[in-house]
Amino acid sequence: MAAGETGRPNLSTRAQDLAAEPEAVHWAQVCAWVPGTGHCRNRDCSDACLFHEQREADQQRVRRWRRLRRVLSRR
């Protein structure tokens, strides 16, 4: 891996891929996911949501951070 690479796709590439989806406008208006929180205000979030995969990954990151924070605060 070259310096500065994280092994993750470029964020702008992912955004371009999402924007290219035929239903992107619909999901951009309907989705209630709040990035960085792992939370979707729409409790009936569909697996068909374009942001479902990103929301789940975000939710996992938030959970890992909370677990780590709890362990660190117990020390």
mmCIF file of the N, C-alpha and C atoms, coordinates in Angstrom:
data_MODEL
# 
_entry.id   MODEL 
# 
loop_
_atom_site.group_PDB 
_atom_site.id 
_atom_site.type_symbol 
_atom_site.label_atom_id 
_atom_site.label_alt_id 
_atom_site.label_comp_id 
_atom_site.label_asym_id 
_atom_site.label_entity_id 
_atom_site.label_seq_id 
_atom_site.pdbx_PDB_ins_code 
_atom_site.Cartn_x 
_atom_site.Cartn_y 
_atom_site.Cartn_z 
_atom_site.occupancy 
_atom_site.B_iso_or_equiv 
_atom_site.pdbx_formal_charge 
_atom_site.auth_seq_id 
_atom_site.auth_comp_id 
_atom_site.auth_asym_id 
_atom_site.auth_atom_id 
_atom_site.pdbx_PDB_model_num 
ATOM 1   N N  . MET A 1 1  ? 0.835   -1.166 0.000   1.00 0.00 ? 1  MET A N  1 
ATOM 2   C CA . MET A 1 1  ? 0.000   0.000  0.000   1.00 0.00 ? 1  MET A CA 1 
ATOM 3   C C  . MET A 1 1  ? 0.893   1.247  0.000   1.00 0.00 ? 1  MET A C  1 
ATOM 4   N N  . ALA A 1 2  ? 0.565   2.208  -0.825  1.00 0.00 ? 2  ALA A N  1 
ATOM 5   C CA . ALA A 1 2  ? 1.339   3.441  -0.900  1.00 0.00 ? 2  ALA A CA 1 
ATOM 6   C C  . ALA A 1 2  ? 1.011   4.329  0.288   1.00 0.00 ? 2  ALA A C  1 
ATOM 7   N N  . ALA A 1 3  ? 1.887   5.256  0.556   1.00 0.00 ? 3  ALA A N  1 
ATOM 8   C CA . ALA A 1 3  ? 1.667   6.184  1.673   1.00 0.00 ? 3  ALA A CA 1 
ATOM 9   C C  . ALA A 1 3  ? 0.362   6.940  1.493   1.00 0.00 ? 3  ALA A C  1 
ATOM 10  N N  . GLY A 1 4  ? -0.403  7.040  2.560   1.00 0.00 ? 4  GLY A N  1 
ATOM 11  C CA . GLY A 1 4  ? -1.662  7.772  2.518   1.00 0.00 ? 4  GLY A CA 1 
ATOM 12  C C  . GLY A 1 4  ? -2.864  6.934  2.118   1.00 0.00 ? 4  GLY A C  1 
ATOM 13  N N  . GLU A 1 5  ? -2.635  5.698  1.684   1.00 0.00 ? 5  GLU A N  1 
ATOM 14  C CA . GLU A 1 5  ? -3.760  4.848  1.294   1.00 0.00 ? 5  GLU A CA 1 
ATOM 15  C C  . GLU A 1 5  ? -4.295  4.126  2.516   1.00 0.00 ? 5  GLU A C  1 
ATOM 16  N N  . THR A 1 6  ? -5.599  3.993  2.582   1.00 0.00 ? 6  THR A N  1 
ATOM 17  C CA . THR A 1 6  ? -6.228  3.328  3.726   1.00 0.00 ? 6  THR A CA 1 
ATOM 18  C C  . THR A 1 6  ? -6.810  1.976  3.361   1.00 0.00 ? 6  THR A C  1 
ATOM 19  N N  . GLY A 1 7  ? -6.808  1.619  2.078   1.00 0.00 ? 7  GLY A N  1 
ATOM 20  C CA . GLY A 1 7  ? -7.399  0.363  1.662   1.00 0.00 ? 7  GLY A CA 1 
ATOM 21  C C  . GLY A 1 7  ? -8.890  0.473  1.427   1.00 0.00 ? 7  GLY A C  1 
ATOM 22  N N  . ARG A 1 8  ? -9.464  1.660  1.633   1.00 0.00 ? 8  ARG A N  1 
ATOM 23  C CA . ARG A 1 8  ? -10.889 1.891  1.409   1.00 0.00 ? 8  ARG A CA 1 
ATOM 24  C C  . ARG A 1 8  ? -11.069 2.631  0.094   1.00 0.00 ? 8  ARG A C  1 
ATOM 25  N N  . PRO A 1 9  ? -12.212 2.410  -0.566  1.00 0.00 ? 9  PRO A N  1 
ATOM 26  C CA . PRO A 1 9  ? -12.452 3.158  -1.805  1.00 0.00 ? 9  PRO A CA 1 
ATOM 27  C C  . PRO A 1 9  ? -12.504 4.653  -1.533  1.00 0.00 ? 9  PRO A C  1 
ATOM 28  N N  . ASN A 1 10 ? -12.129 5.420  -2.519  1.00 0.00 ? 10 ASN A N  1 
ATOM 29  C CA . ASN A 1 10 ? -12.184 6.868  -2.427  1.00 0.00 ? 10 ASN A CA 1 
ATOM 30  C C  . ASN A 1 10 ? -13.625 7.292  -2.160  1.00 0.00 ? 10 ASN A C  1 
ATOM 31  N N  . LEU A 1 11 ? -13.833 8.166  -1.199  1.00 0.00 ? 11 LEU A N  1 
ATOM 32  C CA . LEU A 1 11 ? -15.176 8.597  -0.820  1.00 0.00 ? 11 LEU A CA 1 
ATOM 33  C C  . LEU A 1 11 ? -15.911 9.202  -2.004  1.00 0.00 ? 11 LEU A C  1 
ATOM 34  N N  . SER A 1 12 ? -15.211 9.987  -2.815  1.00 0.00 ? 12 SER A N  1 
ATOM 35  C CA . SER A 1 12 ? -15.871 10.609 -3.959  1.00 0.00 ? 12 SER A CA 1 
ATOM 36  C C  . SER A 1 12 ? -16.294 9.559  -4.983  1.00 0.00 ? 12 SER A C  1 
ATOM 37  N N  . THR A 1 13 ? -15.563 8.464  -5.088  1.00 0.00 ? 13 THR A N  1 
ATOM 38  C CA . THR A 1 13 ? -15.933 7.380  -5.995  1.00 0.00 ? 13 THR A CA 1 
ATOM 39  C C  . THR A 1 13 ? -17.218 6.723  -5.523  1.00 0.00 ? 13 THR A C  1 
ATOM 40  N N  . ARG A 1 14 ? -17.338 6.494  -4.218  1.00 0.00 ? 14 ARG A N  1 
ATOM 41  C CA . ARG A 1 14 ? -18.569 5.900  -3.682  1.00 0.00 ? 14 ARG A CA 1 
ATOM 42  C C  . ARG A 1 14 ? -19.736 6.840  -3.895  1.00 0.00 ? 14 ARG A C  1 
ATOM 43  N N  . ALA A 1 15 ? -19.527 8.128  -3.690  1.00 0.00 ? 15 ALA A N  1 
ATOM 44  C CA . ALA A 1 15 ? -20.599 9.108  -3.890  1.00 0.00 ? 15 ALA A CA 1 
ATOM 45  C C  . ALA A 1 15 ? -21.018 9.139  -5.353  1.00 0.00 ? 15 ALA A C  1 
ATOM 46  N N  . GLN A 1 16 ? -20.067 9.055  -6.259  1.00 0.00 ? 16 GLN A N  1 
ATOM 47  C CA . GLN A 1 16 ? -20.376 9.037  -7.690  1.00 0.00 ? 16 GLN A CA 1 
ATOM 48  C C  . GLN A 1 16 ? -21.174 7.787  -8.042  1.00 0.00 ? 16 GLN A C  1 
ATOM 49  N N  . ASP A 1 17 ? -20.793 6.646  -7.473  1.00 0.00 ? 17 ASP A N  1 
ATOM 50  C CA . ASP A 1 17 ? -21.521 5.405  -7.730  1.00 0.00 ? 17 ASP A CA 1 
ATOM 51  C C  . ASP A 1 17 ? -22.953 5.504  -7.240  1.00 0.00 ? 17 ASP A C  1 
ATOM 52  N N  . LEU A 1 18 ? -23.153 6.065  -6.046  1.00 0.00 ? 18 LEU A N  1 
ATOM 53  C CA . LEU A 1 18 ? -24.509 6.227  -5.513  1.00 0.00 ? 18 LEU A CA 1 
ATOM 54  C C  . LEU A 1 18 ? -25.323 7.187  -6.378  1.00 0.00 ? 18 LEU A C  1 
ATOM 55  N N  . ALA A 1 19 ? -24.704 8.272  -6.788  1.00 0.00 ? 19 ALA A N  1 
ATOM 56  C CA . ALA A 1 19 ? -25.410 9.269  -7.609  1.00 0.00 ? 19 ALA A CA 1 
ATOM 57  C C  . ALA A 1 19 ? -25.797 8.707  -8.967  1.00 0.00 ? 19 ALA A C  1 
ATOM 58  N N  . ALA A 1 20 ? -25.064 7.720  -9.455  1.00 0.00 ? 20 ALA A N  1 
ATOM 59  C CA . ALA A 1 20 ? -25.350 7.130  -10.758 1.00 0.00 ? 20 ALA A CA 1 
ATOM 60  C C  . ALA A 1 20 ? -26.536 6.159  -10.716 1.00 0.00 ? 20 ALA A C  1 
ATOM 61  N N  . GLU A 1 21 ? -26.927 5.762  -9.515  1.00 0.00 ? 21 GLU A N  1 
ATOM 62  C CA . GLU A 1 21 ? -28.061 4.843  -9.373  1.00 0.00 ? 21 GLU A CA 1 
ATOM 63  C C  . GLU A 1 21 ? -29.346 5.508  -9.859  1.00 0.00 ? 21 GLU A C  1 
ATOM 64  N N  . PRO A 1 22 ? -30.202 4.756  -10.580 1.00 0.00 ? 22 PRO A N  1 
ATOM 65  C CA . PRO A 1 22 ? -31.447 5.333  -11.092 1.00 0.00 ? 22 PRO A CA 1 
ATOM 66  C C  . PRO A 1 22 ? -32.387 5.871  -10.008 1.00 0.00 ? 22 PRO A C  1 
ATOM 67  N N  . GLU A 1 23 ? -32.363 5.282  -8.820  1.00 0.00 ? 23 GLU A N  1 
ATOM 68  C CA . GLU A 1 23 ? -33.271 5.699  -7.749  1.00 0.00 ? 23 GLU A CA 1 
ATOM 69  C C  . GLU A 1 23 ? -32.597 6.629  -6.748  1.00 0.00 ? 23 GLU A C  1 
ATOM 70  N N  . ALA A 1 24 ? -31.461 7.208  -7.098  1.00 0.00 ? 24 ALA A N  1 
ATOM 71  C CA . ALA A 1 24 ? -30.703 8.042  -6.163  1.00 0.00 ? 24 ALA A CA 1 
ATOM 72  C C  . ALA A 1 24 ? -31.512 9.234  -5.658  1.00 0.00 ? 24 ALA A C  1 
ATOM 73  N N  . VAL A 1 25 ? -32.227 9.897  -6.538  1.00 0.00 ? 25 VAL A N  1 
ATOM 74  C CA . VAL A 1 25 ? -33.006 11.075 -6.121  1.00 0.00 ? 25 VAL A CA 1 
ATOM 75  C C  . VAL A 1 25 ? -34.083 10.670 -5.118  1.00 0.00 ? 25 VAL A C  1 
ATOM 76  N N  . HIS A 1 26 ? -34.772 9.567  -5.405  1.00 0.00 ? 26 HIS A N  1 
ATOM 77  C CA . HIS A 1 26 ? -35.815 9.081  -4.492  1.00 0.00 ? 26 HIS A CA 1 
ATOM 78  C C  . HIS A 1 26 ? -35.239 8.818  -3.104  1.00 0.00 ? 26 HIS A C  1 
ATOM 79  N N  . TRP A 1 27 ? -34.138 8.064  -3.022  1.00 0.00 ? 27 TRP A N  1 
ATOM 80  C CA . TRP A 1 27 ? -33.583 7.704  -1.720  1.00 0.00 ? 27 TRP A CA 1 
ATOM 81  C C  . TRP A 1 27 ? -32.941 8.891  -1.021  1.00 0.00 ? 27 TRP A C  1 
ATOM 82  N N  . ALA A 1 28 ? -32.426 9.842  -1.781  1.00 0.00 ? 28 ALA A N  1 
ATOM 83  C CA . ALA A 1 28 ? -31.862 11.039 -1.163  1.00 0.00 ? 28 ALA A CA 1 
ATOM 84  C C  . ALA A 1 28 ? -32.954 11.842 -0.455  1.00 0.00 ? 28 ALA A C  1 
ATOM 85  N N  . GLN A 1 29 ? -34.174 11.776 -0.966  1.00 0.00 ? 29 GLN A N  1 
ATOM 86  C CA . GLN A 1 29 ? -35.289 12.492 -0.354  1.00 0.00 ? 29 GLN A CA 1 
ATOM 87  C C  . GLN A 1 29 ? -35.928 11.707 0.779   1.00 0.00 ? 29 GLN A C  1 
ATOM 88  N N  . VAL A 1 30 ? -35.948 10.376 0.675   1.00 0.00 ? 30 VAL A N  1 
ATOM 89  C CA . VAL A 1 30 ? -36.668 9.520  1.616   1.00 0.00 ? 30 VAL A CA 1 
ATOM 90  C C  . VAL A 1 30 ? -35.817 9.054  2.799   1.00 0.00 ? 30 VAL A C  1 
ATOM 91  N N  . CYS A 1 31 ? -34.532 8.861  2.575   1.00 0.00 ? 31 CYS A N  1 
ATOM 92  C CA . CYS A 1 31 ? -33.665 8.280  3.609   1.00 0.00 ? 31 CYS A CA 1 
ATOM 93  C C  . CYS A 1 31 ? -33.555 9.207  4.811   1.00 0.00 ? 31 CYS A C  1 
ATOM 94  N N  . ALA A 1 32 ? -33.616 8.618  5.993   1.00 0.00 ? 32 ALA A N  1 
ATOM 95  C CA . ALA A 1 32 ? -33.548 9.401  7.230   1.00 0.00 ? 32 ALA A CA 1 
ATOM 96  C C  . ALA A 1 32 ? -32.283 9.079  8.026   1.00 0.00 ? 32 ALA A C  1 
ATOM 97  N N  . TRP A 1 33 ? -31.295 8.461  7.377   1.00 0.00 ? 33 TRP A N  1 
ATOM 98  C CA . TRP A 1 33 ? -30.040 8.117  8.028   1.00 0.00 ? 33 TRP A CA 1 
ATOM 99  C C  . TRP A 1 33 ? -29.277 9.388  8.369   1.00 0.00 ? 33 TRP A C  1 
ATOM 100 N N  . VAL A 1 34 ? -28.735 9.439  9.565   1.00 0.00 ? 34 VAL A N  1 
ATOM 101 C CA . VAL A 1 34 ? -27.925 10.576 9.993   1.00 0.00 ? 34 VAL A CA 1 
ATOM 102 C C  . VAL A 1 34 ? -26.478 10.086 10.040  1.00 0.00 ? 34 VAL A C  1 
ATOM 103 N N  . PRO A 1 35 ? -25.678 10.368 9.001   1.00 0.00 ? 35 PRO A N  1 
ATOM 104 C CA . PRO A 1 35 ? -24.297 9.870  8.945   1.00 0.00 ? 35 PRO A CA 1 
ATOM 105 C C  . PRO A 1 35 ? -23.495 10.244 10.182  1.00 0.00 ? 35 PRO A C  1 
ATOM 106 N N  . GLY A 1 36 ? -22.699 9.270  10.645  1.00 0.00 ? 36 GLY A N  1 
ATOM 107 C CA . GLY A 1 36 ? -21.867 9.485  11.826  1.00 0.00 ? 36 GLY A CA 1 
ATOM 108 C C  . GLY A 1 36 ? -22.523 9.051  13.118  1.00 0.00 ? 36 GLY A C  1 
ATOM 109 N N  . THR A 1 37 ? -23.820 8.742  13.059  1.00 0.00 ? 37 THR A N  1 
ATOM 110 C CA . THR A 1 37 ? -24.534 8.327  14.268  1.00 0.00 ? 37 THR A CA 1 
ATOM 111 C C  . THR A 1 37 ? -24.902 6.848  14.243  1.00 0.00 ? 37 THR A C  1 
ATOM 112 N N  . GLY A 1 38 ? -24.927 6.246  13.049  1.00 0.00 ? 38 GLY A N  1 
ATOM 113 C CA . GLY A 1 38 ? -25.370 4.866  12.922  1.00 0.00 ? 38 GLY A CA 1 
ATOM 114 C C  . GLY A 1 38 ? -26.870 4.736  13.073  1.00 0.00 ? 38 GLY A C  1 
ATOM 115 N N  . HIS A 1 39 ? -27.561 5.853  13.046  1.00 0.00 ? 39 HIS A N  1 
ATOM 116 C CA . HIS A 1 39 ? -28.998 5.870  13.312  1.00 0.00 ? 39 HIS A CA 1 
ATOM 117 C C  . HIS A 1 39 ? -29.789 6.314  12.089  1.00 0.00 ? 39 HIS A C  1 
ATOM 118 N N  . CYS A 1 40 ? -30.874 5.608  11.827  1.00 0.00 ? 40 CYS A N  1 
ATOM 119 C CA . CYS A 1 40 ? -31.809 5.985  10.775  1.00 0.00 ? 40 CYS A CA 1 
ATOM 120 C C  . CYS A 1 40 ? -33.130 6.327  11.453  1.00 0.00 ? 40 CYS A C  1 
ATOM 121 N N  . ARG A 1 41 ? -33.580 7.555  11.253  1.00 0.00 ? 41 ARG A N  1 
ATOM 122 C CA . ARG A 1 41 ? -34.830 7.988  11.900  1.00 0.00 ? 41 ARG A CA 1 
ATOM 123 C C  . ARG A 1 41 ? -36.040 7.271  11.327  1.00 0.00 ? 41 ARG A C  1 
ATOM 124 N N  . ASN A 1 42 ? -35.889 6.616  10.189  1.00 0.00 ? 42 ASN A N  1 
ATOM 125 C CA . ASN A 1 42 ? -36.972 5.860  9.565   1.00 0.00 ? 42 ASN A CA 1 
ATOM 126 C C  . ASN A 1 42 ? -36.873 4.420  10.052  1.00 0.00 ? 42 ASN A C  1 
ATOM 127 N N  . ARG A 1 43 ? -37.661 4.073  11.046  1.00 0.00 ? 43 ARG A N  1 
ATOM 128 C CA . ARG A 1 43 ? -37.567 2.737  11.640  1.00 0.00 ? 43 ARG A CA 1 
ATOM 129 C C  . ARG A 1 43 ? -37.923 1.621  10.664  1.00 0.00 ? 43 ARG A C  1 
ATOM 130 N N  . ASP A 1 44 ? -38.600 1.937  9.593   1.00 0.00 ? 44 ASP A N  1 
ATOM 131 C CA . ASP A 1 44 ? -38.967 0.933  8.605   1.00 0.00 ? 44 ASP A CA 1 
ATOM 132 C C  . ASP A 1 44 ? -37.980 0.929  7.434   1.00 0.00 ? 44 ASP A C  1 
ATOM 133 N N  . CYS A 1 45 ? -36.724 1.244  7.713   1.00 0.00 ? 45 CYS A N  1 
ATOM 134 C CA . CYS A 1 45 ? -35.706 1.316  6.672   1.00 0.00 ? 45 CYS A CA 1 
ATOM 135 C C  . CYS A 1 45 ? -35.686 0.013  5.867   1.00 0.00 ? 45 CYS A C  1 
ATOM 136 N N  . SER A 1 46 ? -35.742 0.161  4.591   1.00 0.00 ? 46 SER A N  1 
ATOM 137 C CA . SER A 1 46 ? -35.807 -0.970 3.684   1.00 0.00 ? 46 SER A CA 1 
ATOM 138 C C  . SER A 1 46 ? -34.416 -1.420 3.267   1.00 0.00 ? 46 SER A C  1 
ATOM 139 N N  . ASP A 1 47 ? -34.273 -2.723 3.021   1.00 0.00 ? 47 ASP A N  1 
ATOM 140 C CA . ASP A 1 47 ? -33.018 -3.238 2.471   1.00 0.00 ? 47 ASP A CA 1 
ATOM 141 C C  . ASP A 1 47 ? -32.770 -2.659 1.083   1.00 0.00 ? 47 ASP A C  1 
ATOM 142 N N  . ALA A 1 48 ? -33.808 -2.142 0.457   1.00 0.00 ? 48 ALA A N  1 
ATOM 143 C CA . ALA A 1 48 ? -33.684 -1.569 -0.880  1.00 0.00 ? 48 ALA A CA 1 
ATOM 144 C C  . ALA A 1 48 ? -33.074 -0.166 -0.842  1.00 0.00 ? 48 ALA A C  1 
ATOM 145 N N  . CYS A 1 49 ? -32.985 0.439  0.327   1.00 0.00 ? 49 CYS A N  1 
ATOM 146 C CA . CYS A 1 49 ? -32.428 1.791  0.460   1.00 0.00 ? 49 CYS A CA 1 
ATOM 147 C C  . CYS A 1 49 ? -30.986 1.792  -0.045  1.00 0.00 ? 49 CYS A C  1 
ATOM 148 N N  . LEU A 1 50 ? -30.657 2.759  -0.871  1.00 0.00 ? 50 LEU A N  1 
ATOM 149 C CA . LEU A 1 50 ? -29.302 2.856  -1.419  1.00 0.00 ? 50 LEU A CA 1 
ATOM 150 C C  . LEU A 1 50 ? -28.256 3.047  -0.337  1.00 0.00 ? 50 LEU A C  1 
ATOM 151 N N  . PHE A 1 51 ? -28.639 3.639  0.785   1.00 0.00 ? 51 PHE A N  1 
ATOM 152 C CA . PHE A 1 51 ? -27.695 3.944  1.844   1.00 0.00 ? 51 PHE A CA 1 
ATOM 153 C C  . PHE A 1 51 ? -27.647 2.871  2.925   1.00 0.00 ? 51 PHE A C  1 
ATOM 154 N N  . HIS A 1 52 ? -28.404 1.793  2.743   1.00 0.00 ? 52 HIS A N  1 
ATOM 155 C CA . HIS A 1 52 ? -28.504 0.740  3.757   1.00 0.00 ? 52 HIS A CA 1 
ATOM 156 C C  . HIS A 1 52 ? -27.128 0.183  4.132   1.00 0.00 ? 52 HIS A C  1 
ATOM 157 N N  . GLU A 1 53 ? -26.321 -0.124 3.140   1.00 0.00 ? 53 GLU A N  1 
ATOM 158 C CA . GLU A 1 53 ? -24.991 -0.696 3.384   1.00 0.00 ? 53 GLU A CA 1 
ATOM 159 C C  . GLU A 1 53 ? -24.099 0.296  4.137   1.00 0.00 ? 53 GLU A C  1 
ATOM 160 N N  . GLN A 1 54 ? -24.115 1.557  3.732   1.00 0.00 ? 54 GLN A N  1 
ATOM 161 C CA . GLN A 1 54 ? -23.311 2.573  4.407   1.00 0.00 ? 54 GLN A CA 1 
ATOM 162 C C  . GLN A 1 54 ? -23.803 2.799  5.832   1.00 0.00 ? 54 GLN A C  1 
ATOM 163 N N  . ARG A 1 55 ? -25.127 2.790  6.018   1.00 0.00 ? 55 ARG A N  1 
ATOM 164 C CA . ARG A 1 55 ? -25.683 2.985  7.359   1.00 0.00 ? 55 ARG A CA 1 
ATOM 165 C C  . ARG A 1 55 ? -25.268 1.853  8.278   1.00 0.00 ? 55 ARG A C  1 
ATOM 166 N N  . GLU A 1 56 ? -25.325 0.617  7.784   1.00 0.00 ? 56 GLU A N  1 
ATOM 167 C CA . GLU A 1 56 ? -24.930 -0.518 8.609   1.00 0.00 ? 56 GLU A CA 1 
ATOM 168 C C  . GLU A 1 56 ? -23.455 -0.451 8.979   1.00 0.00 ? 56 GLU A C  1 
ATOM 169 N N  . ALA A 1 57 ? -22.601 -0.070 8.021   1.00 0.00 ? 57 ALA A N  1 
ATOM 170 C CA . ALA A 1 57 ? -21.169 0.073  8.307   1.00 0.00 ? 57 ALA A CA 1 
ATOM 171 C C  . ALA A 1 57 ? -20.949 1.181  9.338   1.00 0.00 ? 57 ALA A C  1 
ATOM 172 N N  . ASP A 1 58 ? -21.678 2.270  9.198   1.00 0.00 ? 58 ASP A N  1 
ATOM 173 C CA . ASP A 1 58 ? -21.598 3.377  10.135  1.00 0.00 ? 58 ASP A CA 1 
ATOM 174 C C  . ASP A 1 58 ? -22.035 2.917  11.520  1.00 0.00 ? 58 ASP A C  1 
ATOM 175 N N  . GLN A 1 59 ? -23.107 2.151  11.569  1.00 0.00 ? 59 GLN A N  1 
ATOM 176 C CA . GLN A 1 59 ? -23.628 1.641  12.843  1.00 0.00 ? 59 GLN A CA 1 
ATOM 177 C C  . GLN A 1 59 ? -22.593 0.742  13.521  1.00 0.00 ? 59 GLN A C  1 
ATOM 178 N N  . GLN A 1 60 ? -21.909 -0.080 12.748  1.00 0.00 ? 60 GLN A N  1 
ATOM 179 C CA . GLN A 1 60 ? -20.874 -0.961 13.312  1.00 0.00 ? 60 GLN A CA 1 
ATOM 180 C C  . GLN A 1 60 ? -19.713 -0.145 13.877  1.00 0.00 ? 60 GLN A C  1 
ATOM 181 N N  . ARG A 1 61 ? -19.294 0.920  13.164  1.00 0.00 ? 61 ARG A N  1 
ATOM 182 C CA . ARG A 1 61 ? -18.221 1.780  13.655  1.00 0.00 ? 61 ARG A CA 1 
ATOM 183 C C  . ARG A 1 61 ? -18.616 2.442  14.978  1.00 0.00 ? 61 ARG A C  1 
ATOM 184 N N  . VAL A 1 62 ? -19.849 2.913  15.059  1.00 0.00 ? 62 VAL A N  1 
ATOM 185 C CA . VAL A 1 62 ? -20.328 3.564  16.285  1.00 0.00 ? 62 VAL A CA 1 
ATOM 186 C C  . VAL A 1 62 ? -20.336 2.562  17.428  1.00 0.00 ? 62 VAL A C  1 
ATOM 187 N N  . ARG A 1 63 ? -20.796 1.351  17.170  1.00 0.00 ? 63 ARG A N  1 
ATOM 188 C CA . ARG A 1 63 ? -20.818 0.322  18.223  1.00 0.00 ? 63 ARG A CA 1 
ATOM 189 C C  . ARG A 1 63 ? -19.403 0.006  18.703  1.00 0.00 ? 63 ARG A C  1 
ATOM 190 N N  . ARG A 1 64 ? -18.451 -0.167 17.764  1.00 0.00 ? 64 ARG A N  1 
ATOM 191 C CA . ARG A 1 64 ? -17.071 -0.462 18.159  1.00 0.00 ? 64 ARG A CA 1 
ATOM 192 C C  . ARG A 1 64 ? -16.501 0.674  19.001  1.00 0.00 ? 64 ARG A C  1 
ATOM 193 N N  . TRP A 1 65 ? -16.743 1.924  18.588  1.00 0.00 ? 65 TRP A N  1 
ATOM 194 C CA . TRP A 1 65 ? -16.235 3.068  19.328  1.00 0.00 ? 65 TRP A CA 1 
ATOM 195 C C  . TRP A 1 65 ? -16.824 3.109  20.739  1.00 0.00 ? 65 TRP A C  1 
ATOM 196 N N  . ARG A 1 66 ? -18.116 2.839  20.865  1.00 0.00 ? 66 ARG A N  1 
ATOM 197 C CA . ARG A 1 66 ? -18.749 2.868  22.186  1.00 0.00 ? 66 ARG A CA 1 
ATOM 198 C C  . ARG A 1 66 ? -18.180 1.785  23.095  1.00 0.00 ? 66 ARG A C  1 
ATOM 199 N N  . ARG A 1 67 ? -17.970 0.578  22.529  1.00 0.00 ? 67 ARG A N  1 
ATOM 200 C CA . ARG A 1 67 ? -17.383 -0.504 23.332  1.00 0.00 ? 67 ARG A CA 1 
ATOM 201 C C  . ARG A 1 67 ? -15.982 -0.117 23.808  1.00 0.00 ? 67 ARG A C  1 
ATOM 202 N N  . LEU A 1 68 ? -15.185 0.413  22.892  1.00 0.00 ? 68 LEU A N  1 
ATOM 203 C CA . LEU A 1 68 ? -13.824 0.821  23.238  1.00 0.00 ? 68 LEU A CA 1 
ATOM 204 C C  . LEU A 1 68 ? -13.848 1.924  24.285  1.00 0.00 ? 68 LEU A C  1 
ATOM 205 N N  . ARG A 1 69 ? -14.732 2.875  24.133  1.00 0.00 ? 69 ARG A N  1 
ATOM 206 C CA . ARG A 1 69 ? -14.835 3.974  25.088  1.00 0.00 ? 69 ARG A CA 1 
ATOM 207 C C  . ARG A 1 69 ? -15.209 3.451  26.478  1.00 0.00 ? 69 ARG A C  1 
ATOM 208 N N  . ARG A 1 70 ? -16.125 2.447  26.534  1.00 0.00 ? 70 ARG A N  1 
ATOM 209 C CA . ARG A 1 70 ? -16.498 1.877  27.825  1.00 0.00 ? 70 ARG A CA 1 
ATOM 210 C C  . ARG A 1 70 ? -15.314 1.197  28.491  1.00 0.00 ? 70 ARG A C  1 
ATOM 211 N N  . VAL A 1 71 ? -14.549 0.430  27.692  1.00 0.00 ? 71 VAL A N  1 
ATOM 212 C CA . VAL A 1 71 ? -13.391 -0.279 28.234  1.00 0.00 ? 71 VAL A CA 1 
ATOM 213 C C  . VAL A 1 71 ? -12.362 0.731  28.740  1.00 0.00 ? 71 VAL A C  1 
ATOM 214 N N  . LEU A 1 72 ? -12.121 1.780  27.978  1.00 0.00 ? 72 LEU A N  1 
ATOM 215 C CA . LEU A 1 72 ? -11.136 2.780  28.392  1.00 0.00 ? 72 LEU A CA 1 
ATOM 216 C C  . LEU A 1 72 ? -11.584 3.533  29.631  1.00 0.00 ? 72 LEU A C  1 
ATOM 217 N N  . SER A 1 73 ? -12.877 3.765  29.775  1.00 0.00 ? 73 SER A N  1 
ATOM 218 C CA . SER A 1 73 ? -13.355 4.516  30.939  1.00 0.00 ? 73 SER A CA 1 
ATOM 219 C C  . SER A 1 73 ? -13.334 3.663  32.217  1.00 0.00 ? 73 SER A C  1 
ATOM 220 N N  . ARG A 1 74 ? -13.306 2.366  32.085  1.00 0.00 ? 74 ARG A N  1 
ATOM 221 C CA . ARG A 1 74 ? -13.258 1.477  33.257  1.00 0.00 ? 74 ARG A CA 1 
ATOM 222 C C  . ARG A 1 74 ? -11.859 1.391  33.848  1.00 0.00 ? 74 ARG A C  1 
ATOM 223 N N  . ARG A 1 75 ? -10.875 1.791  33.087  1.00 0.00 ? 75 ARG A N  1 
ATOM 224 C CA . ARG A 1 75 ? -9.490  1.681  33.564  1.00 0.00 ? 75 ARG A CA 1 
ATOM 225 C C  . ARG A 1 75 ? -9.144  2.731  34.542  1.00 0.00 ? 75 ARG A C  1 
# 
